[in-house]
Amino acid sequence: MYLTRAFQIILAGALAASASQAFAPPRSVSGRYHQTAGVRTLTRVAYISHTLTDVPPTFRESSCDTEALDAEMDTFADPNDKRYSASDWFHNMRSLPNSAILREIKGPVGWITAWSTLVSIVYKCCHVGGWSHVADMMCLGSTPHSLISSVIGLLLVFRTNSAYQRFKEGRQTWEQLLNTCRDITRMTSVYEHEVGPKRKQRIQRLLAAFPYLLHHHIQPRCLDHSQCEKVKDSPHALLLSEPRSTSNIHNRVKKFAARECWVDKRSLPWCLLPDSVLNKCAKSHNRPLWVTDRLGLEFTEIPYCSNWTSRERLELLKTASKLNECIGHCERLHQTAVPLNYARHALRSLTLWSFTLPFGMVDKLGLMTGPTVAVVAWLMFGVYQIGHSIEDPFQGSLRLTDMCNSIYRDVMYGDRNEAGMRRESAFRKDGEMDNDWVSLGDAFGLGWTVKAKENMEHYTEQLVLSS
């Protein structure tokens, strides 16, 4: 009975553990994880020098070269986003030693395996040495763990499902951000004559900077000590105001102090804003909110005319409110964790269940207790770690840099360069004639469409006459 129950647990856990590669910190083009001497090190791939997370050793003199950025940015599907099917079982098993989930849970799994092996050895020695009564006392039977395993499964399933909902909501928030930025860009391009070319360019640069600033807001990326020393004394260094709370143990009073956070003005998004605007934005504690406020000001300063009324202005102001909602959604997911009482109870219950599991299996498995318990612990703790990894989707589960680059590419074409004109051409009819569409003739079955329309009109007339 117990072996059957353990086999069911292994099968159920295998389904969840197979997602360990899918929800593991992705090996994106901006960073790949490598295992060297048992220590995880992060190696940066220099495919783009103007990202928020990567600061190049040698900086370009030109700021925000949109032509070069467009050629270097990779905003399409990453090869690591492959959907695994049943036919990929061999690849998944072969890459198991490189699993990020396995690296995170190797501590508890190792201790439980060692403990289970020790219990099985002691049990075997007691039988060989004639201490059968001691060996019998070590056997708890399969009933206790069979009853508790259902409760443990419910705890893990609830935690994983709640974490996946947060992951899904984080992706939907950035999808809304992407769609809103595209809508604003489309509307300002359609009404470019009323908005004005200079104001349109300011709006586009603010929109392009917004996702990078939101990324920095929920996941600060400042220059490290070596990088800071290179640019700190140069005119390209920018000091950001980053509040930090410190608590006093004795009087339990929290104090807020500003820590130094240096960035390079020649990297995104700082190079998108002029110094007069950048200095104001850098002093704000919530820089993405500052950008939405400035966007609201730009929208309200568009003068009224026959083609631009309060209706169009209110429509743009609503899009600024949507950007504010995206900030609030990201802050809620990032700042609000799963209740600690639940997380602690689930982890403690899983730990006690795993450490006492050998006593329920040693009488039937003998020296195979250690490997068997190791597999069960890997599956169960793997499911728990998956829930922990995707609980905050902005700490590795979502590749925010790629999303920021995608928004940048769709928004920043105001410089009229070759890369930007690929979308700008949709709003220009230069070199096009109305007769160009007529000259297509019946290439797309237009004749059949007209004939079908005539037949439908005739059929409609017959229905009217019959009624």
N, C-alpha and C positions, 0 to 999 in steps of 0.2 A: 504493500500500500504506500509506504513511504517513498520507495523508489519511483513509483508511478507519479506521486505528487511532485517529487524533485524534478522528474523529467518534464512535467507540465510547466513548472516554474522556469526551467531552462529554455523551453520553447517560447514561452511568453516573453522572457527577457531578451531572447535573441532578436525578436522583432523590433524591440525598442533600441537595443544596442546597435543594431544595424544602421541606425540614424546617427551614430557617433561621428562618422565622417561628414555627414551632411550638416550637422550643427556645430562641428568643431570650428575653432577660429580659422577662417579661410586663408588659404595660401594665395592671396591676391597678387596682382602684378606690382603692388606697392610694397609688399613684404612677404617673405616666405620663412617658415619656421624650419630650422634644421636641428638635428640632434647631434651634439658633439660632446663626447665624454660624459654622457648622462645629464647634460645641462642644456636647456633650451636657449638658443641664441637666435636673435632676430637679424636677418641679413636683408638689407635694403637693395632693391633693384633700381638702378638709376635710369628709369625710363622717362621720367619727367622731373624737372628741377623746380617747378613752381607749385608743388602741392603743399598743403598745410603740414603734412606729417613728415615730409622729406625736405631737408635743407642741403643743398649741394655743397661740396667742398670749395668749388669755385663758382662764383655767381655770374650771371649774365649781366651785361651792362644795360641792355634794354629791358624795360619793365613790361611784363605781361605781353610777350610776343604771341599774339593770338594765332598767327599763322603757324608758328612752330608748335604751340600747344595743341592745336587742332590735329596736327600730323602725329603728335606723340601720344595723345590721350587715347586710351582704349576703354570705351564705355560700353562695349558689347559684352556678350556672355563670356565668362571666363571658362577656360577648359576644366577648371576644378568644379564647376557647377553641373557636371554631368549627372543625369538621373540614372541611378544604378538599377539595373534589372537583375532578374535571377541568373542570367547568363554571366554576370560579372562576379560570381561568387569566388572564383579563384583569385581575381585581382584584389578583392576585399580581404580575403584571408591572408594573402601574401603581404599586403600593406598593413596588417594588424600591428606589427611592432612599431610602426610610425604613427599610430593613432594618437591624436591629441587627448582623447578621453582616457586612454590607457595611461598616458603620462601623468594625468591629474589624479588618478585613483590608484597608482602603483603602490602608494604608501599603505592604505588600509588593506588592499588585496594581498600585499606581501606579508603583512603581519598576520592576517587571518590564515594565509597558507602555511606560514611557519607554525602557528599555533595548532592548526589541524594536523599537520604532520607530526608534531610533538605528541599530541593526544593519541594518534594511531600507533606510534612507536611505544608509548607507555602501555597502551592496551595490549599490544602484542607481547611485550616483555612480561606483563602480569600473567598472561596465559602460559607462556613458556616457563616462567618461574614458579608456577603452582599457586599463584595468588588469584585464583579464579573469582573469589568473592570481591576482591578489589576491582577486577575487570567488570564484574556484573554491576557494581555500584556506579561505574562510569557510563553505563548505558541508560539513557533517558527514554528510549523508545521513539517511535515516529509520531505519536499522537500530538504532543505539545507543539512541535514545529509545524505540523500539518494544519493545526487550528490557527496558529499565528500567521502563517504564510499568506492567508487571504487578506488579513488586516494590513500586513506590510505591502502587499500588492496594491491595495486601495490607496494607501498613503503615497506610494510612488506614482501611481497613475494620476492622482489629483494634482500632485506637485508638477508633474511633467505637462499635463494639460493646461494648467494655469500659466506655466512659463511659456508654452507655445502660443497661447492667446496673446501674451505680451509681445512676443516676437512678431506675430502677425499684425498686431496693432501698430508696432513701430514701423513695419514696412508700409502699411497703409498710410501712415502719417507722412512718410517721405514721398509716397506716390501722390498724395494730395499736394504736397509742396511742389513737386515737379509739374503737376498739371496747372497749379495756380500761377507759377512763374511763366509757363508757356502761354496761358491766357492773357496775362498782363502784357507780355511781349507782343502777342498778336494784336491786341487792342491798340496799343501805342503805335504799332506799325500801320494799322489801317487808318488811324486818325493822326498820322504823322504831321500833316499840314496844320492841324489844329493844336497838337501838342507842341510842335516845334522840334527841330532836329537836335538842338542842344539839350533840351529837357529830356527828349527821348533817350539820348546817350547817357545822361545822368541816371535815369530810371533803370536802364539796362545794366549799368555798372553796379548799382545798388542791388539789383536782383541777382546778379552773378556773384556778388560778395555775400549775400544772405546765407546760402546753404553752408559755405565754409565757416562763417561766423557761428552758425548754429552748431556745426560740428565741433568747433572749438569750445563752445559754451557747455556742451554736455560731455565733452571729452577733451580737456585742455591739452594742447601740444605746444610746449614751450621749448626753446633751444636748450640743449644740455650745456654743461659747463664748458666743454671744449669749443662748441660752436658759438657760445656766448662770448667767449674771450676774443674770437676772431672779428666779430661785428660790433661789440659793445662800444668801442671807441670810434666807430665809423658813423657817418651820417645815415647809414641804412638801418641802424638799430632802432627799435621801437619798444618802449616799455608799456606793458599793459597793466591795468589795475585789476588784480585778482584778489578778492577778499578771502580770508581764511579764518575760521573760528578756532579759538584756543580756550580750553576750560581749565579752571582752577579747582584742584581736587578738594581743597579745604573748604572754601566758601561756595563751591559749585556755581561759579559765575562764569559765563561765557563772554569772551572778548573777541572782537573781530579785528584782525590785523591784515594789512595788505602785503602779500608776498610778491616778489619780483618775478615777472614773466616777460622774457625778452623774445621778440620775433624779428624777422628780417623783412623790411619794407618791400623788397624785391620779389617776395614770394606771395602766392595767393593766400588770402584775398586782399592783403594789405596794399598791393600795387594797383588795385583797381580804384582806390580813392586818393584824391589829392591830399597833401599834407594838412591843409587847413581843415578839411573834413575828417581826416584820419586821426588827428590829435583829439578831436572831440569824441570820436567813436571809441578811441583807446581808453579814455577816462571813464567810460560807462561800464557798470558792472554787468549789464545785460546788453551786449552789443547787437545781437540780432533784433532785439526789441527796438533799439535805437535806429536801426535801418528801417524797420517798418514805420516808425514815427516819421522819419525823413521822407519815406515814400508817400505817406499821407499828406505831408506838406507839399510835395511836388504835385500831387494830384489836385489839391485844392487851389494851387496857383495857376492852373490851366485856365485861361480866360474863356468866358462864355462866347459863343457865336452861334450861327444858324445850325451848324452841324455838331456842336458840342454844347449840350445843355446839362442841367442838373441830373438828368437820368444817366448820362454817360459818366459823370463825376461820381455819383453814388455807386455805380457799378464797379468802378476802380477802387473806391474806398472799401467796398465789400471784399475785394480780393486782398486788400491789406489786412482786413480783419481775419481772413482765412490764414494768412501767414502768422498772425498772432496766435491763432488756435494751434498751429503746428508747433510753435514754441512751447505752449502750455502742455500739449500732449507729450512732447519729448521730455520735458521736465518732470512730468508725473511718472513716466516710465522709469526715468533714470534715478529719481530721488525717492521713489516709493518701492521698497523691497517686499518680498513675501513675508508675512508676519513671522518674527523670529521664533515665537513659541512653537509654531507649526514646523518650521524648518528644523529646530533643535529636537523636537519630539520624534520627527521622522528619522533623523540621522541617528539618534540614540537607540531607537527601536531597531533600526536596521543593523546597527553595530552589535547590540546584544544578541539579536537573532543569529547573526553570522558567527559570532564567537562561540555560541552554544550549539551551533549546528553539528559540529563533529561528534558530540556526545549522542546524537540521535542516529548517526550513520555508521559509527565505527564498528558496531557489532555485525553489520552486514557487509561492509566494504573493506574493513581491515586497513591495510596500508594504502589502499586507493582512496582513503578519505581525504587526504591532503589535496590531490589534484582535483577531485570532484568538488570539494568546497571552494577551491580556487576559481573554478569556472563559474559556480553559482555566485560567488562574491563579485567577480568581474561583471557579470550581467546585472546584478542588483545595484551595485555602486555605480555602474555605468549609467543606468537609467537615472539615478539620483543626480549624477554629475551633469547629465544632459539638461535636466531641469534647471540646475544652477547656471549653466553656461548661457542659456537663452533667456534667463530671467531678465537680464538687462541687455536688450538686443544691440545697444550702442557700444558694447565693449568687445566687439569682435565678430558677432554673429552676422551683422549687416555691414557691408563694405560701403561706409558712408563716403569715403573719398571718391569711389567710382560714381556714386550718385551725384556728388557735388560737381564732378567733371562733366557729367551728362547735362546737368542744368546749365553749367557754364557754356557748353557747346551750343545749346539751344537758344541761349539768351544773348550771349556776347557776339553780336555781329554788327554792332553799331560803328565799328571802325572801317567798314566798307572794304575789308581785305578780301582776298580770294576765298578764304575759308568761310567767312561770314556770308558772302554773297550767295552761297548755295541755298540758304534759306531766305535771304533777302530777295532773291529773284521771284519768290512766290508773290511778293507785294509790288512787283514792277511788271508792266506790260510793254516794256520797250521792245521794239522789233516784232510785236505781235499784231496781227490783223484779225478782224472778225471773220473775214472770209477764209482764214486758215482753218477754222472749224468746219465751215461749210464745204471746203474742198475735200474733206474726208469722204464725202459721199456715203455710200452704203457699206463702208469698210467694217462697221460694227453692227451690221444688221439693221440699219435704220429703216430700210424698206419694209422689212418684216414688222418692225414696231408700228409703222404707219398703217400697215394692213391690219394688224391686230387691233389698232385703235378704231379703224373704220368698222371692223366686225363687231367690236364691243358697242359702238354707238348704235349700230343697226339692231343689235340684240336688245339694247336698252329701250329703243323706240318701240320694239315689238312688245316688250313687257308693259310699257305705258299704255299702249293701245289695247292690250288684252285686259288690263285692269279697268 
